């Protein structure tokens, strides 16, 4: 068999896609076992029907999603009054972020946190995942590797001078020197300080859970109250924290290639298109010398729509001369992938 054909020679290829959903049975699960084969796919996609009183903000919190994450895959649905019996897509399936599966990993364009606790003796490794709010345009959350240096229950909030000036410029009422614990405290009931110089960067709760999953903070990472309390209880001081910017996630396992894309943003916080040339370079690096058929129609659609849902875009062909049962190349057929 000749070497792997250039990707540009494979447009378009039609594949039959078998979507494997590996997850706990509850739609609002935040804890998932890591697969022994190292596969990066966790969770499942579900569909639910609304009650008359439901809103997408309430459904997002119920299913451990951010508001924007849910709205993005349910276009045309009124977020405040979806109406009784409306079918809502719950995007609970995702690819694990690239890099070390250790400590806390926050993928900023995804607005999502992954926590990989150190397993005990004989325990299966697992991951917890939560939606988070990140820094808005002028208050970007910094990138890099840091650690948790302090944990505090019921923290007071000392509004920094930069926040005071921002409020004054908007004409908002001035803040007091300290906001005590309670319903008016934007840090909520838990706070974990990160070892980042030049600012008080925290992982914390909130008194405004409706905004979780958006780019609205002054650089901190904001979580649902119930999520931050659970994370606080299991995360020791010294835990590694990686803050990454990976709008495009690729994974290859079990002879399949999966793609997940979130809206990329530029240095000013504005949404920008996916860099196709950079994507092809990463895909070539991932595939190496493997013989793979890529469904480019599907891949380009996923990059264009950037819904954040993992989609199967390719299948690995059988090695030349392989006589192992079940390794034959798939017959071309219409593509079927996990997409809205």
PyMOL commands that set and color helices and strands:
alter all, ss='L'
color gray80, all
select helices_A, chain A and resi 7-10+56-62+67-72+108-110+161-170+209-211+225-234+276-287+296-305
alter helices_A, ss='H'
color red, helices_A
select strands_A, chain A and resi 31-33+41-42+45-49+87-91+94-95+103-107+112-116+126-131+134-135+144-153+190-194+202-204+215-217+221-222+240-244+248-253+256-261+264-265+271-272+292-294+311-316
alter strands_A, ss='S'
color yellow, strands_A
deselect
rebuild
show_as cartoon
